[in-house]
Amino acid sequence: MNIKPIILPHAVDLLEPKLTKKFTSLTNLIFEAGKHSLPDEMVIQINNQIDKIAEFPGSTKETIKILEKFQKELLQKLKSDFMLFPKNHHRNLWMALGMTTFGIPIGLAIGISLDNLAFLALGLPIGMSIGIAVGTSLDQKVKNEGRQLDFYLS
């Protein structure tokens, strides 16, 4: 079963840059999801949502919100149920985790050992580097297993 192409409602301003960006991003995500063997139930759900978007009577601003919501829900479903991730997903996640879980304690230890808590901030780039390294290795593992979508979250 194939995923339908997404069509915007007639009442929206097609020249709105934010709408164009969201529409393009969602279209790319749907195209990439379609490359993987999704079960028919998931394809039916995606097609139903695409039909709802095409018939949506709201304004351009409301349409942007609907597109954002659908993209967020679709990404969450692909991650949780099918273990499919966008590019750099783990790197972005682990960068923040590295700064908080490794960087702050390292900076605190440096600051206390030097008796100057101004060095607390020194741990943040160290933690960020650790997080980026861990996240990049996880992204590489996902890519090698064929579970990475050729899609950047914007």
N, C-alpha and C positions, 0 to 999 in steps of 0.2 A: 504494500500500500504506500502511496506517495503523499508527501506533504504538499498542500496547495500553495501557490504563490500568494503573498500577502498583498492586499489592495487597500489603499486608503479611502476613507469616506469622501464623498463629493463636496461636503461643506467645509473642508479645511483649506487653509492657505498653503499651497504647495511651495511657495517661495520662502516660507518661514525657515530660517537656518536650523533652529533647534529641532523642528519637526523632521527636517530632511536628515539630520544627523541621527536621531533616534530611529527613524524608519530604516535607514541604511544599516545601522547597527543590528536592529532586530532581524532584518532580512538576511544579513550575513550569518547570524546565529542560527536561524531556521535552516538555512542552506547547509551549514556545517552539521547540524543535528541530523539532517536528512541523509548525510553520508554514512552515518552509523546505522546499524540494524536495530531500529527501535521497534518494540512490539506494536501491533495494530492498535491496541487501546490508547497508547501514547500518541500515535499519529492521529487518531480520531479526536483526541482532546485538543491537539495543536490545531487541527483543521477547524474544529468548532470555535476555538478562540479567534482564529483568523476570520471566520465568518462574522463573528460578533464585532470585530474591529471594522470590517468593511461596511457593516450596517449601523455603526455607531453614529447617532445624530448630534453629538456634542460639538463644541467649538474646537478650534485648533489647540488651545491650551489644554482642554480636557482630553483631546486625542493624544497629546504628548504624554499625559499622565497614564492613560490606558496602555500606551506602547511601553512605557517604563515599567509599569506593573507586570505586564505580560512577560517582558524580557527577564525581569527579576525572578518571577515564578518559574519560567522555563529553565533558567540557569540553575535554580535551586533544585528543581526536579531532576535535571540531568546530572547534577553533582550527587544528590542523595541516592537516587534509584539506579543510575546507570554508571556512576563513577566516571563521568566525562567532565573534564575541566577546561576552562579557557586558558590560553597561553599566559604564563607568568602568574597564575592564580596562587600557587604556593609561595612563590617569591614575595609577592605583595603581602600575603598573610604573615609569613614568617619574618619579614622585615620589621613589622610593628611588634610582633611577639618577641623578637630578638632584642629590640630596644628596651622593652619592659621587663622581660624575664631574665635577660643576661646583662644588659647595659646598665640598668639602675643599680643592681647589686654590685657589679664590678666597679662602677663609679663611686658607690658608697664605700666600698672597701679601700679604694685608692684614696678617697677623701679622708677617711678616718686614719689610715696609715700615715698620711702626710700631715695630719692634724689641720686640714683646711678643706672644708666641704665645698669649696669652689671647684674642686676637681671632680665633683659628682657628674658634671656634664661630660667629662672625658670618657665615661663608660658608655654613653649613648652611641657614638660611632663604632665602638668596639662591638657592642651588642647588635647594632644594625648590620655590621659585616658578618657576624656569626649567623644572624637570621637570613640574610641574603644567600649565604653559602648553603644553609640547610634547605631553604625554599627552592633554590636553583637545582639542587640535587634531586629533590622530590619532583620538580617539574620535568627533569630529564628522565626520571624513572617512569612517570606517567606517559611521556612522549614515546619512550621505548616500548611500552606496553600497548601503544595504539589507542590510548584513552584521552588524548589531548585534542581539543577542538582547535581548528585553525581560525581562532577568533580572539581578539583582544577586547577586554572589557573597557568601555569608554564612559 
